[in-house]
């Protein structure tokens, strides 16, 4: 029962659910998650750490950047929860906005040819002008 309670506690935070739903779609860096969710670096890093320790994520380093993705060997109980959330959120406005921003962020970074804080800042400034 303890494991179930720990999983449910992790999933009581909207930011953590948003992060998980984005990572289901694609491996992302901390700065990409900041740009998509408009959350601060400490907030993103804290939630990533909790999700990592909770058995949902794997981490990869590339120079100074850390990239996160859903674990390839995700335990069945966690996979069941992610499947439930994915199905439940399909019509959610915020979820769909995050997916659209993920697409725009990915296209912008491909065009720029890199993923770093300077590119993130340019993306965020560009999004402010179009909204």
Order of alpha helices (4+ residues) and beta strands (2+ residues): alpha-alpha-beta-alpha-alpha-beta-beta-alpha-alpha-alpha
